[in-house]
Amino acid sequence: MLSRTHLPLANSIYHSYLLAHISYSWKDNLKFLKLYQSKLLSLISQQHPFLDTYPAGHKLHVIVLNNIATALCERFHHTHEDADIKEAAQIYRDILPSCSENGLPKFTCLENLASALASQFYSCEKLDYLDEEIMYRREALENCPSELSPRLSVFEKLADALCHRFVHTGNASNLEEAISYRRQVLQHRTVVNKNRISTLLALATALCNHHDVYGEQSSLDEATNLYNEALQSCFGEHNELRVLCLSGLGDTSHRRFETLSGSAGDIDDSIAYHRRALELYGPDGPLVWRLLSGLSASLLSRIDHRGLEEDINELVSISRRTVSLCPSGGINRAIAIGNCGINFCARFQRFGEMDDLDTAAELLWEAIDKLPATHTVRPTMLNNFAFVRMLQFERLGRGKNLNQSIEVLREAVGPDSWISRDHPMFCSNLASALLRRSDLLQNKDSEEAIERSRDEDLEEAIKQSRDEDLEEAIKRSRDALKSMDNSASVRASLFGILGKALSSLFWHRRQLCDLDEAVECHQNALKLCGPESRYLSSHLNNLAITLTTRFDSVKKEQDLDEAIEVLDRAVKLHQGKHPERAAFLKNLASLYNTRFQTRSERNEVDTESIELSVQLFLESANDKFGNPRIRAASAERWASIARAHNHPSVFSAYKVSLDLLEQCLMIFPSLDNQFDFLTRGFPSLALDAASCAIEKGELQTAVELLERGRALLWSRMRGFRYSLDKLRLIDESLATEFGDVCNQLGALAADHEASSSFSASKHAKLHDQKWTRQRLLSEKWDGLVSRIRQVPGFGDFLQAPTFNQLRSVSKEGPIVMINLSTYRSDALILLRDEADPVLVPLDKDLPCHISSAYSEFLQWQRSSGSTEYLPSSMIKVLRMLWRKIVGPVTEKFENLGLAPGSRVWWCPTSKLCALPLHAAGCHKRGLKNLMDLYVSSYTPTLTALIRARENSFLPKKKPELLIVGQPDTQPPLPMVREEIQLVKSLIPTAVNLLGSDATSLSVLEHLRTTSWAHFACHGFIDEEHPFESSFQLYEKTSLTLRSIMQASLPNPEFAFLSACHSATGGKTNAPDETLHLAAAMQFCGFRSVVGTLWQMRDKDGPEIAEKFYRFMIQGDGDGAINFKNSARALHNAVKLMSDRRDVGEGVENSRASVQIHPASASKVYPWITFIHIGA
């Protein structure tokens, strides 16, 4: 919940300022000020000569100094020059010890000094000046004449100073002492005049503050009576005091509304009082901003109660005007800025615009930065900032926001002895944040759980942290409920949080009493929540969720029915656009599905419930005002249920799911954020969608869905590099604008969020700016794409490619897309002469076999991976791949008449992306393997292969080859030098970067001037941060996948990556993203890439490279080579190595390209690590 900071007008520390300025015409006042300043300057100048006439020690010397100090004070009040008031205060200090001896009353000198210190405090708000002022006020009281008038004056000024000290430190004893002084003054001011009215107002304001601290209704009632008395005492000439009275009554009505005894009429009265005060004061006074602040505080409370759209729009308008009118500098402006942030947050909660939430965070942080650490308003601002951070976390899923929210709330709550009316609210929000983090740590797929569980030793620490958060959330909620009895909305919030915490506790202890108490808490929250409160729907949702949990445990159908009834009520409260509606619809849809399943178990037919479930999921997914991640989850559930019940909306559900998945990606600024989201998202969505299309005989649609839902990160980045040459011919300015936005988004995506030397607050601010910039650029990108699609001939600009566009990829050979889904698995073959894909149904249990093989492969890869022969477990994997996938596909090839030796492109999905399909086979003597039949290549997507072939029919040319080698590394690679020499002997024009010459900068620079590249060095795979996978260069420097992506290369063609793990992404929950070094090279424009699936032996480097390039340069003898021969060259090189090794070992010559070891039919050579990707 948000807490509003009051800026009460009815306080004597503001009265003199307001009354002194309220009746002036401002143009006349400006002329007066200029004239008065001139006279003051003349007066001060006239006094200085007297100092020479009356030297120190003379009786009149002190009088002259006093006159100079008084004139400096006056000038300060009109010019606000700090030097004047500083000099005046020092003069008063200097003359204080001898004032009485020289005819100047000590009381007068003490009062003058205290007033000068008060002015210094008002100017810079340093507590030292305020404490010194209070000290001299107390001394002045001791030296005060016996007459009543001066004593009352000292009481008032001392009370003012004590009130200020209370506001800045929260010391309630200062407030109580101030109230006692104000009562004494009021007791002696019996005549109804301006002075009594001012005293009434000052005491009323102090009593309001007393109510804020202790929550005593009597203080608020007395303050109201005082304001009413003051208002009735105001005559026609007292309009300025009427303003203060009306504003004060607005504040007391507002406070009464927020207590348990408050009613809806109180907040309406409050707003009416504030409007009358503004109308009476006029639009041009210097303190309009303070009156506007009171009105906006009341409007915000009415919004919490009723959520009226017109109130929200007025609130934001008022808050902007308040900040613009508030004087720059000082605490008051900080408070105005913070309150403005609260108002933007309120509008976000109503309409869900992220711009409002970002603005709220920025304004609140600015306010916190301007407030002193000890100021009583600071905890309120911290609470509000933390609340905004929680909303950002819920919207964007950024764990950093949640952690920062907890840290900030701990600071806001402060020590247990800290007193504040809003303290229970702070505790409520802290308990809510702790509970959310506890639930997050319980979810193993959460960002923080993933981040922290990467080290297995931290598993126990995670559990402990989760339990501690939950325990603290429950304790803080209970304690706050015990100590708080004057705010219905906060008590409702506390009951709601305690209810959710007890539900979480139930999952730990499995004690039904926790659930029963949780239900009771949510019911109590609803009783405290008014029928028009904007929090009512949230409390209804919480009750429904808890009732559902209890139903799942005890199967009491009454709980389920009540949950549906309660949640249906919550949904109906938000019939229009509302950011929470999508979540409520999703929860209600889940309840109807649960009801259907429950009744099905009793063999009851309940088509109505399943139809309602599908319809509600559909509505949630299509609610444009909802959280995209909630909508995506709804769409996925919609698709799953629609498919299970053969609902006609199933295709729509899958398409909407893919749309929303792309929208979710646009939320995140960096590729790292996007990848983390995909690992926790819906990895099988595209595969399941394609299987559904295949099931229904829609093979073309299946291809489209597979292409659209895989390699999303590469597809998005390619979209930022889309050629705009054709668009420039029609609309150059539009193309330039779009290209600029694409460049910015691309740079933002590839940017690495490294550790920073900035302070934590500065780093957090930069982080926020990055996310905000991402959102604004994405919105602009969407708008520009819409504009471009309106240009004739560009209607399909950046649209997902159709099957007719994709099938062109098969012109040079068949493409085999292998779809793995728990529903069914199939191979789809795209052929040049076939209008539709050719379907090859595969084993239903194939995903299980692939998952087991994937685990075996990773285990071997991590343990040895570079042994002389492949272990028997890997041979079993190769045989399984042949039996379950490759064998049926090659059989289909034979039936289709595909000639042996033809090229074939494999486009695998899911975990199959990491397995060596090209090496599949029986691996037994006399039987052929895939490498004996066809030349295999891989492509991550069809679009990637299409791009690799674009404009590829170029004339033959001599190669421009860059060789990058790093032999002197750890561990050393002694064969790298030989490998480089062999390649250089075959291509003499090659440029070498060896040893210290091979730095990331030099490599990238040379890549811009060459079209071929050969890397011979260590390759490292970073499974946790795949964009940091790299080639190791000179002195442990590296060329990362990220830096390769960021490179802009004019004419790359071919790359040979003679390094470990260069074509695999290792273990990941998003294997379809194919994040590895070879893919990065292909993204940069290299049309063909040779890489490795696992470790390669150093001694194999020279041999494979020499044979590969020897095949490449065969031709007309002119030295020209073509990258399109690289797949066959690699194929032939591996065959030749196998055959030669076989002969050398005295084994009977075999046609098998992956040679079986003579001593065992269960081992093969590891050269199959090399694969070809691309054209």
Order of alpha helices (4+ residues) and beta strands (2+ residues): alpha-alpha-alpha-alpha-alpha-alpha-alpha-alpha-alpha-alpha-alpha-alpha-alpha-alpha-alpha-alpha-alpha-alpha-alpha-alpha-alpha-alpha-alpha-alpha-alpha-alpha-alpha-alpha-alpha-alpha-alpha-alpha-alpha-alpha-alpha-alpha-alpha-beta-beta-beta-alpha-alpha-alpha-beta-alpha-beta-alpha-beta-alpha-beta-alpha-beta-beta-beta-beta-alpha-beta-alpha-beta-alpha-alpha-beta
